């Protein structure tokens, strides 16, 4: 994959992450790029499934054909929404790009920064959750953390509707 850009988009399959994905597709992704969707799942005691094997390193890169399959995604504890799948399926065909999904388990702030170095990403697009000042102070901002600690250029796409 040398010479090809790996554009990352952090997704949690919310409205804000779809907006970030759409922005990345419209403004960053070019023909021949690899579009890597990075999603973080909470840590938990999963009884079975592949996530036990990749608890620290994340899943292998999952091709679009596999992460469009709900049966395969159930093994990882991930349920991509139809809108996100529509966006990536369309861009994969239109721009002739490779779309992959990488799943991590743990703290989103730390795991997104790890993904930047592990994959490695050329750049990352992330949405904000639109937290108010008080919630952001208490919970912390994932996008702010990644901007300040990520080792690649990070673009934050502002979501206009506040998320809880």
NORSULFEN-V928086 format. One record per backbone hydrogen bond with DSSP energy under -0.5 kcal/mol. CO is the residue of the C=O (numbers start at 1). NH is the residue of the N-H. E is the energy in kcal/mol with one decimal. If there is no record, write none. Layout:
BEGIN
[[CO & NH & E] [CO & NH & E]]
END
This chain:
BEGIN
[[1 & 4 & -1.7] [5 & 7 & -0.7] [5 & 34 & -2.8] [6 & 8 & -0.6] [6 & 122 & -2.8] [6 & 123 & -1.1] [7 & 36 & -2.9] [8 & 125 & -2.4] [9 & 11 & -0.5] [9 & 38 & -2.6] [14 & 18 & -2.1] [15 & 19 & -2.0] [16 & 20 & -2.0] [17 & 21 & -2.4] [18 & 22 & -2.9] [19 & 23 & -2.4] [20 & 24 & -2.5] [21 & 25 & -2.6] [22 & 26 & -2.4] [23 & 27 & -2.3] [24 & 28 & -2.6] [24 & 29 & -2.4] [30 & 33 & -2.2] [33 & 35 & -0.5] [33 & 98 & -1.8] [34 & 7 & -2.6] [34 & 36 & -0.7] [35 & 37 & -0.6] [35 & 100 & -2.7] [36 & 9 & -2.3] [36 & 38 & -0.6] [37 & 39 & -0.6] [37 & 102 & -3.0] [38 & 11 & -2.8] [39 & 104 & -2.5] [41 & 106 & -2.6] [44 & 46 & -1.2] [49 & 52 & -1.3] [50 & 53 & -1.4] [50 & 54 & -1.0] [52 & 55 & -0.7] [54 & 58 & -2.2] [61 & 63 & -0.5] [62 & 101 & -2.3] [63 & 66 & -1.1] [63 & 67 & -2.2] [64 & 68 & -1.1] [66 & 69 & -1.4] [68 & 70 & -0.7] [69 & 73 & -2.2] [70 & 74 & -1.7] [71 & 75 & -0.8] [72 & 75 & -0.7] [72 & 76 & -0.6] [73 & 76 & -0.7] [73 & 77 & -0.7] [73 & 78 & -2.3] [74 & 77 & -0.8] [75 & 51 & -0.6] [81 & 85 & -2.0] [82 & 86 & -2.4] [83 & 87 & -2.2] [84 & 88 & -2.4] [85 & 89 & -2.4] [86 & 90 & -2.3] [87 & 91 & -2.3] [88 & 92 & -2.1] [89 & 93 & -1.5] [90 & 94 & -2.9] [91 & 95 & -2.5] [92 & 97 & -0.7] [95 & 32 & -0.9] [96 & 32 & -0.9] [97 & 99 & -0.5] [98 & 35 & -3.1] [99 & 64 & -1.4] [100 & 37 & -3.2] [101 & 62 & -3.2] [102 & 39 & -2.4] [103 & 59 & -3.0] [104 & 41 & -3.1] [107 & 111 & -2.8] [108 & 112 & -2.3] [109 & 113 & -1.5] [110 & 114 & -2.3] [111 & 115 & -2.4] [112 & 116 & -1.7] [113 & 117 & -1.2] [114 & 118 & -3.0] [115 & 119 & -2.4] [116 & 120 & -0.7] [116 & 121 & -2.1] [122 & 153 & -0.7] [123 & 8 & -2.8] [124 & 155 & -2.7] [125 & 10 & -2.1] [126 & 157 & -2.6] [129 & 163 & -2.0] [132 & 136 & -2.6] [133 & 137 & -1.9] [134 & 138 & -2.0] [135 & 139 & -3.4] [135 & 140 & -0.6] [136 & 140 & -1.7] [140 & 142 & -0.6] [141 & 145 & -2.2] [142 & 146 & -2.6] [143 & 147 & -2.4] [144 & 148 & -2.0] [145 & 149 & -1.8] [146 & 150 & -2.7] [153 & 124 & -2.3] [155 & 126 & -2.7] [155 & 157 & -0.6] [156 & 158 & -0.6] [157 & 128 & -1.6] [160 & 162 & -0.6]]
END
